[in-house]
Every structure is written in C-alpha cells, then in structure tokens.
Amino acid sequence: MDTTFNILRRPEGAIAFTDAGSGPLVVAVPGMGDLRATYDDLAPALVDAGYRVVVTDLRGHGDSDTTFTTHGDDATGTDLLALVEHLDAGPAILLGNSMGASAAVWAAAERPDLVRGLVLISPFLRETAGPATQRLLRTAYRVLFTGPWGAAAWASYYSSITKGRRSARHAEHVAAVRQAMRAPGHLRSFRHLALALDHSVVEARLDQVGAPALVVVGELDPDYADPAAELARMTGALGAEGLLVPETGHYPQHQAPDVVAPAVLRFLGGLTGTGARPARDGHRA
C-alpha cells in the first residue's frame, strides 16, 4: 500500500497524517494514547476496496506536535473537520476508535455537510463516571502520568484492555505506544488530554447527528460495564447499525480485522454505492 506522509497546520501546532489510495474519502483517527498504526490491519483492506484512507495522529501523539494547549473530543473534532476541508475531497466518512470515535460524532454534529457517515469503534458517547469518580480518576492520572513510569503505566493498561484475541503484532504495537509516550512532551500532552476528557460534550450533541453510522464494540471490552447493553444504547441513540465482535476488547480493528473489515466495507458500500442509504431525517450527510 503506497502511503504518503503529510502535516496539517493548525493554530497551535501541526497534525500528522498519512494518505493512501483513491476513491471516496475515509478519515481515521486513533483513540487516546494510541498511534496511527492501530489501523494497519484495517486500512489496507479499505484501500484495496477502492477508498482513499487518511489516518491522523491525535494532538500530542505520534508524529503530531506537542504544542497544543487544548485537548478533548471537541478539540479533536475540530482537527478532523479542518483536515476534511484541507483535503478538499469530502464529505468524508469519519472512522474512529475510542475517544477518536467520540470526536467523530462531535464533528458530525458540528458540520454535517462535511461528514458522509461514521464508523465508530469502541466509542464513548456519554460520561459514565460521576463527579466524585472523575475527581478520583484525575488524581490518579496526575500520579500515573507525571513521572518516568508514565509510559510503562499506559502501555500496561493498553495491553490489559486488549482482552481476548490478539494480533500477531500486539507486542510490537504496545512497545511502539510505550516508546512514543517517552518522546519529549508526549507524556505531558497525554496527561493533559486525560485530565481534560469529558464525553458529555458528545452526549449533548447526539440528537444533532444525522449521518448514518456503524458502531462496533468488542464483547469483552472492559471499558464498558456491559458491552452488549452499551452497544444497544449507542445504536439506539444514533439510529445506527451495530456489531458486537466476539473475543475482542477495546481494539477490534486490530484484534479481529477479519471480522471488522468486511463489516466496515459492507457499511461503506451502502454509503458510496448505487444503493447508498439516506441519513436520518431524510438528509444526506
């Protein structure tokens, strides 16, 4: 797969992205603490099927700058919209994992003219922790992600939520995540994101999302109290299609690409083929 590396200039720094293939535009974004390589098992299948796949790093992650002072679902959402406008090939299908998926939903509500559809893998569409729990978590984040142990702590947690099946490159990917977190400024940016993250900014916009969506959840994902119930809640809120992936945790895109890729391609085919589905409320995204 021929891939080019590029950067998008934003007011506070640069966002790194790769660009491969040609055809309808898919813009993919990883979750918190992850890298573009999280899609290395999914992106080639989309490119081979005739899609242009652009994969971006989050602010302060991977090859993106660590100069940003604002972080979160809405901040990432503005980056996605700026990237779609920069590419001048939209409207795009936004594909995200974890908080990247949350940001994609925010973007779809903010600029429906730029978003054709959504593929949401392990998204967070509401803030499930109460105020007391949030305060406790933020105290923990300050301890865990301040010292030299921070990169190892995150890598350990990342591995722990990859329940069930693991790809042959799991150990390599976790090592890359850990190494990236050791780069100057990256742990600080990650900590700022962890402290700022509040998914209520997405929940408040759900009724403004008209784009067709596919929600993918791993049946073993420990980030949900009940993955199947949360999937049902999310698909109901968005009028979306849903896929519960057996034997996977928080990263189905590289734990079970043999299951996820065909489902994503079927969904994308419905959006971009002759039988494209209309968005909710009769509007086309």
N, C-alpha and C positions, 0 to 999 in steps of 0.2 A: 504494500500500500504506500504510494508516494504521498508524503506529508511535508508541508511547508510550515515553518515556524514564523510567527508574527507577534507584534505587540499592538495593543490598543492604548492610546494615550488618554488618560483621564485626568481630571483636575489635580488629584493628589498623587498620581503615580501611573505606572504602566501595568496593564493586564496582559498576561501572556496567553497566547492561544495557538493551536495548530489547525491546519486546514487541509482536508483531503477529499478527493472525489469530486463529482459534479452531479447536479440534479437538484431536486428540492432540498432546501437548507434545513439541517438539523444542528442546533447549537446545544452542546452538552456541557454540564458543569458538575464537578465533584461535590462531595459533602465536606463538612468541617474536618480539617486535619488530613485531608486526602490529596491525591495528585491526579493529574490528567490520566496517568497510566491505569487508573481504575477502570477505564473504558477500553483498554487494549484487547479485551476479549469480545467486546460488543461492536465497537466502531468499524472494524474491518468488514463485518457481516453487512452493516448498513451501506458502507461504501460499495461493496461488491453488488449490492442490490440496486444501485443507481442513485444514491443520496450523497449530497455534499455534507460532510460531517466536520464541524468545527468544535473543538474541545478547548475549554478555557480553564485556567487556574483561578482559584479564588484570590481575593486581595490578601497579600502577605503569605501566600502559599506557592510552592513550586517555583516557577520562574517569574511570577508576578512580583512587583515591588512591595517592600515592607514599609512604605512611607505613608500609607493610608491611616487616617485618624478615626474613620467611621467604619463600622462593620455590622453585619447582620443580614437578615433576609431581604429587607428593603434596599440596603446598600448594594448587595449582590444583584438584586433585581434590576437596579438602575444600570449596573455594568452589563448585564445581559441585553437590555434594551439598547444601550449605546453600541454594543457590538453588532446587533442585528442591523441597526441603522448604518453603521460603518461599512458593513459588508454589502449593503445595498442589494440584497438578494432575498428579502423577506416577502411576505411574512414567513416566519420560521417556526419549526416545531422545536420547542424547548424540552430538553431531556435532562433531568437532574436526579441526583441521589441525595438522600438525607436532607440537610438544610439547603443544598443546591436545588432540590425539588421544591422546597418551600419558597425559595426565591423565585423560581419559575412561575409558581402560582401567583405570587405578588405581581410579577411582571405582566402576566396575562390579564390581571385585573386593571393594572395601570395603563397599559397600551394594547388593547385588544386588536388594534389594526396591525400590530407587528407580530402577533402570535397566532399561528395557524392551528396548533394543537399542543398537547402536553403529554409527556411520558414521565411519570413520577415514580421513582424507585425509592421505597422506604421513606416517604415524605413525613414531615411534621406539619400538620395543618391547624394545630392548636397548641396552646401551652398547657401541659397536663400537670405541671408542678405548681403547688400553691405558693403564696408569698414566703411562708416560713421555710419551705423546702428550697425555694430559689435562693434565699439568703444563705442557707447552709451550703448549697452547691457552689455558690460564688466564693464562699470562704475556702472551700476545698480546692477550687480552681486556682486561687491565689497561691495556695501552698504547693499544689502538684505541678503547676506550670510556671513557676518562677525560678526555681533552682536548676542546676545542671542535670538533675534527674528527670526534668520535664519531658524530654523527647522519649526517654525509655518508658515513662509512665503512660504517655499517649499510645505508643506502639503496643504496649501490653494490653491496654483497653481495646484498641482497634482489633487486635487479634482475638480478644475474648468475645467480641460481638459478631465475629465471623463463625457463627455456630453451624454445625452440620458439614456439608460438603465444602471442600477447599480446592481451589485450582492448583495446578502444578506449580504456579508461580507465586503462591501465597507467601511463602517465607521471603522470597525476593522482594515482593511488593511491600511487605511490612518493614523490611530493612530499609527500603527506599524512603518510606514515610518517616521512619526514625531519623535517617540521615538528613532528609530535607529539613526536619524540625531543628536540627543542630546548626543550620546555616544562620549567619548573623541576622538578627531581627525577626526571625521566623517564629520562635517561641513566644516572643513578646506579642507579635501580631495575633498568633493563635490564642493567647491568653485574653487579649482584648476582645476577640470575637466571642470566646466562651463567656466572658463576663457581660457582653452586650446582647447576646442572643435572646430574643423574646418572640416566640412564634405567634403571639397574639396579634401582631401586625398582619399576619397572613389570615388568621381566622376572621378578622374584621372585614376582609375583602372577598371572602368566598362567594358571596351572593352576586359579586360583580364579574365573576369568571364565566365567560360564555364559550370558551374554546373546548372542543372535545378532548377528553383526557383518558389515559390508561394509567391505572395505579397498580404498581407491582410491590408485593410485600412478601418477605420470607416467613414461612410458617414458624420458624424458630427464633425470630428476631427478638432479642431480649430488651430492646428499646421500647417495645410495646407490652403493656400488661397482658393483653390478649390480641395477638396479631390478626386473627381472623375477624374478630369483632371490630378492631380499628380499621381494617380494610373495608368492611361493610359500612362503617360510619363515613369514611372518606369518599367512597364511591357514591354513597347517597348524597353527600353534601355537594358534590360536583356533577352529579348525573353521569358518572364516569364508568368505564369498563374496569374490571378488576381481575387480578391474577395473584393467587396465593401460591408461592413457589415452594414445593416440598424440600425438606432437608437443607434449607438455607437460612442464614441470619440476616444481617443488615446490608449485605452487599451482593444481592442476587446477580448483578450484572457480571461479576467475575467468579461467583461461586457456581452458577448454573447458566452459563451463556447458551447452552444447548436448549434450554427451556425459555429463557428470556428473549433471545434474539428472534426466534420465529414469532413469538407473540408480539414483539415490537414491530416487526416487519408487516404482520397482518394488520395491525392498527394503522401504521403509516400508509399502507396500501389503500386503506379506506379513506384516508385524508387526501391523498395525492393522485389516486387513480380515477378512472371514469366513474366509479361508484362512490365518490367522496361523500362523507356524511356531513350534513349541516351542523353548525354549532347549536348550542342550546338557545332557546327563544327565537329560533328561526334566523339568527345572524350567522354569517360565515366569518370565522376568525382569520 
